[in-house]
């Protein structure tokens, strides 16, 4: 059973959860389109463990993963978001959760998964925050403990979504992608360089990642929401 948290009013960070705050908005509809495309991408293999990354920082991957988790849980699917960005974690900020205990504690056997996983205010959606930033992120991500954890949670949740660091900055995403059923790459219009996006795709393919598509984070709108669309690779 996940630990419960206090129910507070929405904060600035939580306002990025447009699919929860304004589920009837056009942006929320685009996230539901993303959800549908992911579900239909599983022709030969069921897509349940999904890694979300980007080529570089500041492209909107953390907002994407949070809202994807929300729309999947709105179908009454049990969803676990894992903050596997062990260098610059942000998932706990988005959901306003503590981060004293998390993934790094579980992988180093300082805590059990049941002790570290957290409930959110959104039904069916739980979060495993990163925990303390470790000195050896790549080793932890590539460890047997990580593989064992993913095997365990796959038997509990309908979807496991992992927030990974930018592909072009560190090797963690390549290591992690081989343990997932599919990868979604986030790019930002006006920010992501074409060469950077191509390099990220090449790096993931070298790791035998199954890239199921890309999300284009277009522009920040007047109401501070975000515009996205999904395109299959």
PERA-V77214 format. One record per residue. N is the residue number from 1. PHI is phi in radians with two decimals (999 if undefined). Layout:
# PERA-V77214
N PHI
N PHI
This chain:
# PERA-V77214
1 999
2 -1.25
3 -1.21
4 -1.54
5 -2.14
6 -1.25
7 -1.55
8 -2.09
9 -1.22
10 -1.09
11 -1.78
12 -1.04
13 -1.12
14 -1.24
15 -1.17
16 -1.25
17 -1.48
18 -1.07
19 -1.21
20 -1.62
21 -1.29
22 -2.41
23 -1.15
24 -1.64
25 -1.25
26 -1.12
27 -1.16
28 -1.08
29 -1.11
30 -1.15
31 -1.18
32 -1.19
33 -1.14
34 -1.03
35 -1.01
36 -1.09
37 -1.13
38 -1.14
39 -1.15
40 -1.50
41 -1.32
42 -1.55
43 -1.34
44 -1.73
45 -2.54
46 -1.17
47 -1.66
48 -2.14
49 -1.78
50 -2.14
51 -1.71
52 -2.01
53 -2.53
54 -2.56
55 -1.34
56 -2.49
57 -1.34
58 1.27
59 -1.84
60 1.72
61 -1.17
62 -1.24
63 -1.15
64 -1.10
65 -1.15
66 -1.15
67 -1.27
68 -1.11
69 -1.06
70 -1.12
71 -1.20
72 -1.21
73 -1.20
74 -1.20
75 -1.59
76 1.06
77 -1.71
78 -1.32
79 -2.16
80 -2.08
81 -1.72
82 -1.93
83 -1.49
84 -1.71
85 -1.51
86 -1.44
87 -1.83
88 -2.50
89 -1.23
90 -2.40
91 -1.03
92 -1.14
93 -1.15
94 -1.02
95 -1.71
96 0.93
97 -2.05
98 -1.23
99 -2.32
100 -1.21
101 -2.25
102 -2.95
103 -0.98
104 -1.10
105 -1.18
106 -1.17
107 -1.17
108 -1.69
109 1.06
110 -1.56
111 -2.71
112 -1.52
113 -1.02
114 -1.09
115 -1.37
116 -1.69
117 -1.24
118 -2.18
119 -1.33
120 -1.96
121 -1.34
122 -1.71
123 -0.97
124 1.30
125 -1.97
126 -2.17
127 -2.25
128 -1.90
129 -1.18
130 -1.21
131 1.41
132 -1.00
133 -1.17
134 -1.59
135 -1.41
136 -2.31
137 -0.99
138 -1.10
139 -1.12
140 -1.18
141 -1.10
142 -1.60
143 -1.39
144 -1.11
145 -1.05
146 -1.19
147 -1.10
148 -1.13
149 -1.10
150 -1.12
151 -1.12
152 -1.19
153 -1.23
154 -1.09
155 -1.47
156 -1.87
157 -1.91
158 -1.31
159 -2.38
160 -2.13
161 -2.03
162 -1.99
163 -1.53
164 -1.87
165 -1.12
166 -1.02
167 -1.11
168 -1.43
169 -1.73
170 -2.48
171 -1.54
172 -0.91
173 -1.09
174 -1.10
175 -1.11
176 -1.26
177 -1.07
178 -1.22
179 -1.71
180 -1.97
181 -1.40
182 -2.83
183 -2.21
184 -1.97
185 -1.83
186 -1.71
187 -2.20
188 -2.09
189 -1.08
190 1.50
191 -2.16
192 -1.23
193 -1.41
194 -1.01
195 -1.10
196 -1.15
197 -1.15
198 -1.11
199 -1.10
200 -1.11
201 -1.09
202 -1.09
203 -1.11
204 -1.18
205 -1.15
206 -1.12
207 -1.55
208 1.08
209 -1.28
210 -1.66
211 -1.41
212 -1.65
213 2.83
214 -2.33
215 -1.95
216 -1.67
217 -1.55
218 -1.38
219 -2.83
220 -1.42
221 -1.69
222 -1.07
223 -1.57
224 1.20
225 -1.54
226 -2.26
227 -1.85
228 -2.34
229 -2.54
230 -2.01
231 -2.29
232 -1.29
233 -1.40
